[in-house]
């Protein structure tokens, strides 16, 4: 699982979480995106706040690793959800889509290029 913190001020949030938990973020990927990996392999990203399919992201954004993104995409609507961002390619990482559950909670599903992300 991948967790991202959406922030209006990435640098202020980086300082806050570094002071609070001792997390050390490093630039990763596009501008305004930072990443920290724990000793156990969990990844926490810190990024500029964004809007996904008309939903302004607040709080922690979770993305679940899946083996078949197409199967997830086909299952969202029949189970009461909706796809808010169609499948998109992240070079050298994998394919990602975002969906809302029946309560409107937005999460992501990622099919990584390599097992384990």
N, CA, C and O of each residue as an XYZ file, in Angstrom:
468
protein
N       0.841     -1.168      0.000
C       0.000      0.000      0.000
C       0.888      1.234      0.000
O       1.945      1.254      0.630
N       0.459      2.229     -0.692
C       1.155      3.510     -0.788
C       0.257      4.565     -0.165
O      -0.951      4.571     -0.404
N       0.821      5.439      0.614
C       0.066      6.502      1.258
C       0.672      7.836      0.850
O       1.893      7.996      0.858
N      -0.181      8.798      0.493
C       0.292     10.131      0.130
C      -0.402     11.175      1.000
O      -1.583     11.055      1.326
N       0.357     12.192      1.361
C      -0.176     13.324      2.104
C      -0.306     14.467      1.110
O       0.688     14.896      0.525
N      -1.516     14.962      0.915
C      -1.768     16.090      0.018
C      -1.671     17.371      0.839
O      -2.387     17.540      1.826
N      -0.785     18.267      0.426
C      -0.531     19.464      1.221
C      -0.603     20.723      0.366
O      -0.209     20.722     -0.800
N      -1.116     21.799      0.966
C      -1.098     23.087      0.281
C       0.320     23.649      0.252
O       0.724     24.269     -0.732
N       1.075     23.433      1.326
C       2.459     23.898      1.428
C       3.320     22.674      1.725
O       3.456     22.263      2.878
N       3.899     22.098      0.672
C       4.662     20.859      0.799
C       5.830     21.027      1.762
O       6.081     20.146      2.584
N       6.543     22.135      1.677
C       7.710     22.343      2.537
C       7.310     22.447      4.009
O       7.981     21.870      4.864
N       6.245     23.160      4.320
C       5.780     23.259      5.710
C       5.345     21.894      6.220
O       5.618     21.549      7.370
N       4.676     21.116      5.386
C       4.256     19.777      5.802
C       5.459     18.857      5.972
O       5.476     18.017      6.873
N       6.466     19.010      5.111
C       7.679     18.208      5.254
C       8.330     18.489      6.615
O       8.718     17.558      7.320
N       8.448     19.753      6.979
C       9.031     20.111      8.276
C       8.190     19.546      9.428
O       8.738     19.031     10.403
N       6.874     19.641      9.316
C       5.969     19.163     10.358
C       6.139     17.660     10.595
O       6.361     17.234     11.729
N       6.035     16.853      9.531
C       6.131     15.397      9.692
C       7.540     14.954     10.065
O       7.710     13.944     10.748
N       8.550     15.696      9.625
C       9.924     15.395     10.040
C      10.079     15.602     11.534
O      10.693     14.780     12.216
N       9.524     16.703     12.055
C       9.607     16.983     13.486
C       8.763     15.999     14.292
O       9.174     15.556     15.365
N       7.589     15.662     13.775
C       6.657     14.816     14.508
C       7.113     13.361     14.582
O       7.138     12.766     15.660
N       7.474     12.790     13.430
C       7.789     11.361     13.350
C       9.248     11.059     13.010
O       9.653      9.896     13.010
N      10.041     12.096     12.720
C      11.420     11.862     12.303
C      11.537     11.405     10.856
O      12.578     10.886     10.452
N      10.476     11.594     10.069
C      10.487     11.170      8.673
C      11.402     12.066      7.855
O      11.431     13.280      8.058
N      12.142     11.479      6.938
C      13.021     12.212      6.039
C      12.537     12.000      4.615
O      12.623     10.895      4.078
N      12.031     13.059      4.009
C      11.525     12.996      2.643
C      12.594     13.451      1.667
O      13.387     14.341      1.978
N      12.619     12.844      0.487
C      13.530     13.236     -0.575
C      12.733     13.494     -1.837
O      11.714     12.841     -2.061
N      13.177     14.442     -2.682
C      12.482     14.673     -3.952
C      12.425     13.369     -4.749
O      13.375     12.587     -4.749
N      11.298     13.148     -5.428
C      11.096     11.922     -6.193
C      10.099     12.214     -7.300
O       8.982     12.653     -7.023
N      10.476     11.982     -8.535
C       9.534     12.166     -9.641
C       9.297     13.624     -9.978
O      10.237     14.418    -10.023
N       8.036     13.981    -10.217
C       7.714     15.335    -10.680
C       7.963     16.396     -9.608
O       8.050     16.071     -8.424
N       8.078     17.666    -10.017
C       8.261     18.739     -9.031
C       7.115     18.752     -8.006
O       5.967     18.461     -8.343
N       7.440     19.091     -6.760
C       6.424     19.154     -5.713
C       6.047     17.801     -5.151
O       5.058     17.687     -4.427
N       6.826     16.762     -5.473
C       6.535     15.415     -4.999
C       7.755     14.921     -4.237
O       8.874     14.955     -4.750
N       7.533     14.461     -3.010
C       8.616     13.931     -2.182
C       8.205     12.543     -1.700
O       7.022     12.204     -1.681
N       9.195     11.749     -1.315
C       8.911     10.377     -0.923
C       9.817      9.968      0.227
O      10.962     10.408      0.335
N       9.261      9.101      1.094
C      10.004      8.541      2.200
C       9.661      7.064      2.271
O       8.490      6.696      2.181
N      10.651      6.226      2.429
C      10.405      4.791      2.576
C      10.902      4.355      3.942
O      12.044      4.625      4.316
N      10.029      3.673      4.690
C      10.396      3.221      6.024
C      11.283      1.985      5.931
O      11.410      1.380      4.867
N      11.888      1.621      7.041
C      12.733      0.429      7.072
C      11.947     -0.828      6.716
O      12.516     -1.783      6.188
N      10.635     -0.836      7.002
C       9.810     -2.007      6.690
C       9.336     -2.011      5.243
O       8.648     -2.939      4.817
N       9.704     -0.966      4.475
C       9.357     -0.931      3.063
C       8.119     -0.134      2.718
O       7.788      0.003      1.541
N       7.418      0.399      3.721
C       6.236      1.200      3.436
C       6.665      2.542      2.857
O       7.690      3.105      3.240
N       5.856      3.040      1.923
C       6.161      4.305      1.264
C       5.135      5.355      1.678
O       3.929      5.106      1.666
N       5.638      6.532      2.043
C       4.782      7.686      2.310
C       5.249      8.788      1.371
O       6.430      9.135      1.348
N       4.325      9.333      0.601
C       4.638     10.432     -0.307
C       4.057     11.721      0.253
O       3.061     11.708      0.978
N       4.684     12.815     -0.089
C       4.216     14.147      0.270
C       4.144     14.921     -1.032
O       5.139     15.036     -1.748
N       2.959     15.459     -1.344
C       2.776     16.086     -2.649
C       1.854     17.288     -2.563
O       1.104     17.459     -1.602
N       1.931     18.112     -3.595
C       1.043     19.265     -3.696
C      -0.397     18.774     -3.732
O      -0.715     17.810     -4.429
N      -1.272     19.445     -2.973
C      -2.681     19.044     -2.935
C      -3.248     19.035     -4.346
O      -2.905     19.884     -5.169
N      -4.111     18.074     -4.617
C      -4.693     17.973     -5.947
C      -6.168     17.656     -5.886
O      -6.726     17.323     -4.841
N      -6.769     17.773     -7.037
C      -8.189     17.499     -7.232
C      -8.277     16.256     -8.102
O      -7.708     16.221     -9.192
N      -8.979     15.242     -7.634
C      -9.134     14.006     -8.402
C     -10.592     13.821     -8.770
O     -11.423     13.508     -7.918
N     -10.892     14.011    -10.019
C     -12.257     13.798    -10.487
C     -13.275     14.665     -9.788
O     -14.388     14.213     -9.518
N     -12.916     15.913     -9.485
C     -13.842     16.817     -8.817
C     -13.835     16.716     -7.307
O     -14.621     17.389     -6.641
N     -12.957     15.883     -6.751
C     -12.851     15.725     -5.306
C     -11.516     16.317     -4.859
O     -10.458     15.847     -5.275
N     -11.564     17.358     -4.002
C     -10.336     17.954     -3.475
C      -9.798     17.027     -2.394
O     -10.481     16.752     -1.408
N      -8.589     16.552     -2.581
C      -8.020     15.575     -1.663
C      -7.641     16.230     -0.345
O      -6.924     17.230     -0.312
N      -8.136     15.648      0.739
C      -7.771     16.073      2.085
C      -7.360     14.823      2.850
O      -7.794     13.718      2.524
N      -6.553     14.993      3.834
C      -6.116     13.843      4.613
C      -5.130     12.983      3.852
O      -4.484     13.446      2.912
N      -5.016     11.744      4.253
C      -4.087     10.813      3.623
C      -4.777     10.143      2.439
O      -5.938      9.744      2.527
N      -4.069     10.028      1.363
C      -4.569      9.402      0.135
C      -3.932      8.020      0.034
O      -2.707      7.906      0.001
N      -4.742      6.978     -0.016
C      -4.214      5.614     -0.069
C      -4.337      5.032     -1.469
O      -5.342      5.220     -2.155
N      -3.304      4.329     -1.870
C      -3.298      3.616     -3.144
C      -2.925      2.176     -2.843
O      -1.926      1.911     -2.175
N      -3.733      1.243     -3.339
C      -3.553     -0.179     -3.078
C      -2.899     -0.843     -4.288
O      -3.339     -0.642     -5.421
N      -1.857     -1.627     -4.053
C      -1.204     -2.385     -5.121
C      -2.116     -3.536     -5.537
O      -2.618     -4.277     -4.691
N      -2.328     -3.680     -6.849
C      -3.192     -4.743     -7.374
C      -2.482     -5.454     -8.526
O      -1.670     -4.843     -9.221
N      -2.781     -6.744     -8.735
C      -2.131     -7.466     -9.834
C      -2.764     -7.199    -11.201
O      -2.106     -7.378    -12.226
N      -4.054     -6.766    -11.234
C      -4.759     -6.579    -12.497
C      -5.631     -5.325    -12.422
O      -6.763     -5.376    -11.940
N      -5.104     -4.215    -12.896
C      -5.816     -2.942    -12.811
C      -7.091     -2.935    -13.644
O      -8.080     -2.312    -13.258
N      -7.077     -3.623    -14.782
C      -8.282     -3.683    -15.618
C      -9.434     -4.371    -14.887
O     -10.585     -3.954    -15.012
N      -9.128     -5.419    -14.127
C     -10.169     -6.121    -13.366
C     -10.760     -5.194    -12.298
O     -11.967     -5.209    -12.059
N      -9.915     -4.399    -11.667
C     -10.398     -3.453    -10.663
C     -11.293     -2.417    -11.332
O     -12.376     -2.115    -10.832
N     -10.849     -1.878    -12.450
C     -11.629     -0.855    -13.166
C     -13.013     -1.387    -13.547
O     -14.007     -0.670    -13.439
N     -13.075     -2.631    -13.987
C     -14.368     -3.231    -14.369
C     -15.270     -3.472    -13.157
O     -16.494     -3.487    -13.293
N     -14.680     -3.659    -11.976
C     -15.459     -4.001    -10.783
C     -15.989     -2.797    -10.022
O     -16.900     -2.946     -9.207
N     -15.449     -1.614    -10.263
C     -15.818     -0.444     -9.462
C     -17.312     -0.140     -9.556
O     -17.999     -0.145     -8.535
N     -17.829      0.122    -10.754
C     -19.238      0.527    -10.903
C     -20.231     -0.553    -10.505
O     -21.209     -0.236     -9.827
N     -20.035     -1.820    -10.889
C     -20.998     -2.843    -10.465
C     -21.113     -2.998     -8.948
O     -22.097     -3.539     -8.444
N     -20.106     -2.522     -8.232
C     -20.128     -2.622     -6.771
C     -20.457     -1.297     -6.101
O     -20.224     -1.133     -4.903
N     -20.999     -0.345     -6.867
C     -21.512      0.886     -6.286
C     -20.568      2.072     -6.275
O     -20.906      3.121     -5.727
N     -19.404      1.930     -6.865
C     -18.442      3.031     -6.901
C     -18.431      3.703     -8.267
O     -19.262      3.419     -9.130
N     -17.464      4.604     -8.437
C     -17.274      5.238     -9.744
C     -15.794      5.520     -9.946
O     -15.084      5.866     -9.002
N     -15.341      5.373    -11.171
C     -13.961      5.711    -11.511
C     -13.895      7.220    -11.645
O     -14.672      7.806    -12.399
N     -12.973      7.866    -10.921
C     -12.860      9.324    -10.987
C     -11.689      9.775    -11.856
O     -11.733     10.866    -12.424
N     -10.653      8.963    -11.968
C      -9.536      9.217    -12.880
C      -9.227      7.892    -13.572
O      -8.864      6.910    -12.925
N      -9.375      7.879    -14.888
C      -9.113      6.670    -15.664
C      -7.646      6.256    -15.559
O      -6.788      7.029    -15.133
N      -7.392      5.039    -15.952
C      -6.036      4.479    -15.957
C      -5.053      5.471    -16.571
O      -5.282      6.013    -17.652
N      -3.960      5.693    -15.857
C      -2.905      6.585    -16.336
C      -1.559      5.910    -16.096
O      -1.367      5.198    -15.110
N      -0.658      6.146    -16.997
C       0.683      5.557    -16.916
C       1.621      6.481    -16.132
O       1.675      7.682    -16.399
N       2.349      5.928    -15.178
C       3.424      6.642    -14.496
C       4.714      5.962    -14.960
O       4.991      4.829    -14.567
N       5.500      6.644    -15.790
C       6.691      6.013    -16.370
C       7.601      5.386    -15.317
O       7.869      5.978    -14.272
N       8.064      4.188    -15.615
C       8.980      3.431    -14.763
C       8.397      3.047    -13.407
O       9.133      2.611    -12.522
N       7.076      3.205    -13.232
C       6.432      2.838    -11.973
C       5.307      1.842    -12.232
O       5.344      0.720    -11.728
N       4.302      2.246    -13.019
C       3.171      1.366    -13.295
C       1.976      2.156    -13.777
O       2.107      3.296    -14.220
N       0.797      1.535    -13.686
C      -0.456      2.149    -14.110
C      -1.339      2.365    -12.891
O      -1.381      1.538    -11.980
N      -2.050      3.503    -12.892
C      -2.798      3.953    -11.732
C      -4.177      4.430    -12.146
O      -4.332      5.040    -13.203
N      -5.175      4.159    -11.325
C      -6.491      4.781    -11.491
C      -7.014      5.142    -10.119
O      -6.610      4.563     -9.110
N      -7.924      6.112    -10.094
C      -8.554      6.512     -8.850
C     -10.052      6.261     -8.954
O     -10.653      6.432    -10.014
N     -10.639      5.855     -7.838
C     -12.063      5.540     -7.794
C     -12.652      6.082     -6.507
O     -11.935      6.333     -5.538
N     -13.966      6.260     -6.506
C     -14.695      6.632     -5.290
C     -15.533      5.435     -4.878
O     -16.139      4.777     -5.725
N     -15.572      5.151     -3.593
C     -16.402      4.053     -3.100
C     -17.844      4.548     -2.973
O     -18.102      5.716     -3.263
N     -18.795      3.706     -2.551
C     -20.195      4.146     -2.462
C     -20.420      5.351     -1.534
O     -21.424      6.051     -1.667
N     -19.488      5.599     -0.591
C     -19.609      6.752      0.293
C     -18.907      7.993     -0.253
O     -18.941      9.053      0.371
N     -18.270      7.860     -1.422
C     -17.577      8.983     -2.026
C     -16.120      9.108     -1.616
O     -15.459     10.078     -1.986
N     -15.606      8.147     -0.860
C     -14.206      8.173     -0.446
C     -13.342      7.773     -1.631
O     -13.563      6.729     -2.246
N     -12.350      8.611     -1.952
C     -11.490      8.371     -3.103
C     -10.238      7.616     -2.677
O      -9.617      7.942     -1.665
N      -9.877      6.610     -3.456
C      -8.649      5.839     -3.247
C      -8.085      5.485     -4.616
O      -8.742      5.660     -5.642
N      -6.870      4.990     -4.611
C      -6.232      4.600     -5.863
C      -5.962      3.119     -5.906
O      -5.927      2.442     -4.878
N      -5.769      2.622     -7.129
C      -5.319      1.249     -7.356
C      -4.152      1.339     -8.340
O      -4.257      1.997     -9.375
N      -3.047      0.681     -8.015
C      -1.828      0.753     -8.815
C      -1.366     -0.639     -9.207
O      -1.202     -1.514     -8.357
N      -1.160     -0.834    -10.498
C      -0.528     -2.052    -10.985
C       0.924     -1.699    -11.281
O       1.227     -1.074    -12.298
N       1.821     -2.107    -10.379
C       3.219     -1.767    -10.500
C       3.887     -2.574    -11.619
O       3.478     -3.696    -11.917
N       4.913     -1.990    -12.229
C       5.680     -2.688    -13.246
C       6.436     -3.871    -12.657
O       6.611     -4.901    -13.309
N       6.885     -3.706    -11.406
C       7.626     -4.754    -10.716
C       6.889     -5.133     -9.449
O       6.363     -4.252     -8.769
N       6.832     -6.399     -9.109
C       6.169     -6.797     -7.859
C       6.764     -6.057     -6.666
O       7.978     -5.877     -6.569
N       5.889     -5.634     -5.767
C       6.320     -4.939     -4.571
C       6.492     -3.454     -4.753
O       6.857     -2.752     -3.810
N       6.228     -2.949     -5.981
C       6.328     -1.505     -6.207
C       7.682     -1.092     -6.497
O       7.933      0.093     -6.711
